[in-house]
Amino acid sequence: MKKLFTLMMAALMILTLAAPVFADETPTGSITINNVGSDAKYELYKLLDLESYNVDSKAYSYKVNSAWTGFFATEDALNYVTIDDAGYVTWKNGVADTAAADFAKLALKYAQDNGIDPVQSSENAGEFVITTANNVTSGKFSNLELGYYLVDSDMGALCGLTTTNPDASINAKNGSPTLDKQVLEDSTNQWGDSNTADIGQIVYFRVTINVHAGAQNYVLHDKMTEGLTFDKVTKVEHVVPGSAGGTELATAGTDYAVKTDADLGDDCTFEVVFSEEFCNHLSTNDKIIVYYEAMLNRNAVIDGEGNSNTAWLSYGEDHETTYDSITTYTFEIDIIKTDSQNTLIDGAQFRIYDAASGGNEVAVVPLLEKDETTPVLDANGNPMYRRAREGEVGVDIVVKDGAVTVIGFDNGTYYLEETEAPDGYNKLNTRQSFTIADANLNAIFNGEIYSTGSGVHVVNKTGSMLPETGGFGTTMFIVIGSVLVLGTGVLLVTKKRMSKIVD
């Protein structure tokens, strides 16, 4: 019996030695990010190692991950956490949980400045699996060592901090910001997608940026066509919605900087670069409203496609909002000078006013090429004019060959005053009105005859020729007078003879 027991024990020992030996597997976890962006990049940074945890008692034992020793030795990091002599990390007493977002941004900046690589990235094949269920698109990182992770997105909004115990799920805070650009129509004082203006007039713009939480690297870009000359950013407002909100003016040089360098790199006219500190205080549903000005210049497109102005926002890492454009229109008039038969006549001169009498002159000057000396000619080879800018002295509009073109008018009613009539024609004694309403006032000719169109048509009439002493007219009066005198004499003689016969 003892021998049998001894044989059985020996066999059991042999079987035990023959069995495969399995090492204890290190537990792993996962992080699922809900509402992921379609083109966003997500990265994980492991800040702390999780040695052990108890979900029921909410007890967790963390130690600093070796890649982040330098960060947790900084004074900035130690404002949020405490590290005891054994190396265990706890959230500092008195620091609110709401400060976690600021801590996350601080850690992310340290990683970027010190070249700390993420432990997993959505750009690495197989590390980030995207699925869609119930209209929610989610991405999942798996096979993660247990720990405390910083989750970042290149959309410019931090996703957050989370612990794998073993699995964690967070909602992405990386909704894309949006942008709305508008221009002020001065006749109605309303903001919209288009306006009309005079050449030389200041045009007012505003761009509204709708913010999302975790805003990073916000830069407003604006591109103007050749007909607009950027002047300045007048103000930037930070609008916080809700009853506890309000509007604050951002500070130039601290909250934002305006760049107008020729080498901006993206062919834009100017940029408004918002500081990191300013972005850190932005929250979802906040608004940034940027107001700025430009002048409609002599290179403006007349009617047609108008003068466009496009804005967009870059944010995060290489992300941009959709582009939003407005258009500023300006118009031209043809002044037509004819006689009563619609035949073009030369030599009249005019000035334009804003009232039927009195009022202010609407000054115009010759339209010149960029060299400032060569006149710009119309299709018939005649010099053209444009609305004058502030400070320029207006001149008389000289009508050559019966027609002249003046460009750069806003919508409105104007009054044309003839300052000099063509030789032999009577000058107009009242101003002639014309109205521009979203269209040019152009004329059509048939040779030297004004045909059709809506040009500003001015008709001059000739006066009657008066007689002159010693001239043909005087001679005619003498001849006619002599005839009448002779006729009267003959009549008297005839009457006398008739009276004698009667007697």
VENKA-V839472 format. One record per backbone hydrogen bond with DSSP energy under -0.5 kcal/mol. CO is the residue of the C=O (numbers start at 1). NH is the residue of the N-H. Records with the same first field share a line. If there is no record, write none. Layout:
# VENKA-V839472
CO->NH + NH
This chain:
# VENKA-V839472
1->5
2->6
3->7
4->8
5->9
6->10
7->11
8->12
9->13
10->14
11->15
12->16
13->17
14->18
15->19
20->22
21->23
27->146
29->144
30->168
31->141
32->34 + 170
33->139
34->172
37->40
41->154
42->122
43->152
44->119 + 120
45->47 + 150
47->65
48->148
49->51 + 63
52->61
54->58 + 59
58->60
59->54
60->62
61->51 + 52
62->89
63->49
65->68
66->69
68->72
69->73
70->73
71->74
74->78
75->79
76->79
77->80 + 81
80->92
82->84 + 90
84->87
87->64
88->84
89->62
90->82
92->95
94->96
96->99
97->100
98->101
99->103
100->104
101->105
102->106
103->107
104->108
105->109
106->110
107->111
108->112
109->113
110->114
111->115 + 116
115->117
120->44
121->124
123->125
124->127 + 128
127->142
128->130
129->140
131->138
133->136
135->137
136->133 + 138
137->35 + 36
138->131
139->33
140->129
141->31
144->29
146->50
147->149 + 164
148->47 + 48
149->151 + 162
150->45 + 152
151->159 + 160
152->43
153->156
154->317
160->151
162->149
163->165
166->30
168->32
170->34 + 172
178->210
180->208
182->206
183->185 + 192
184->186
185->188 + 189 + 190
190->185
192->183
193->327
195->329
198->201
201->296
203->294
204->184
205->292
206->182
207->209 + 290
208->180 + 210
209->211 + 288
210->178
211->285
212->215
216->316
218->274
219->314
220->272
221->312
222->269 + 270
223->310
225->228
227->297
228->230
229->295
232->234 + 293
235->291
236->250
237->239 + 289
238->240 + 248
239->241 + 287
240->246
242->245
246->240
248->238 + 250
250->252
251->254 + 255 + 256
255->275
256->253
257->259 + 273
259->271
261->264
270->222
271->259 + 273
272->220 + 274
273->257
275->279
276->280
277->281
278->281
279->282
282->214
283->286
286->211
287->239
288->209 + 290
289->237 + 291
290->207
291->234 + 235
292->205
293->231 + 232
294->203
295->229 + 297
296->200
297->300
301->303
303->306
306->308
307->328
308->225
309->326
310->223
311->324
312->221
313->321
314->219
315->319
316->318
319->315
324->311
326->309
327->195
328->307
329->197
330->303
331->408 + 409
332->441
333->335 + 406
334->336 + 456
335->404
336->338 + 458
337->345
338->460
339->342
342->450
343->339
348->399
349->419 + 420
350->397
351->417
352->362
353->415
356->431
360->354
361->363
363->388
364->395
365->386
366->368
367->376
369->372
373->375
374->369
376->384
378->381
382->378
384->367
385->407
386->365
389->392
392->394
396->398
397->350 + 399
398->400
399->347
400->403
402->337
403->400
404->335
405->385
406->333
407->387
408->199
409->331
412->436
414->434
415->353 + 417
416->432
417->351 + 419
420->349
422->425
424->463
431->433
432->416
434->414
435->437
436->412
440->442
441->334
442->454 + 455
444->451 + 452
446->449
448->344
449->446
452->444
455->457
456->336 + 458
458->338
461->426
468->471 + 474
471->475
472->476
473->477
474->478
475->479
476->480
477->481
478->482
479->483
480->484
481->485
482->486
483->487
484->488
485->489
486->490
487->491
488->492
489->493
490->494
491->495
492->496
493->497
494->498
495->499
496->500
497->501
498->502
499->503
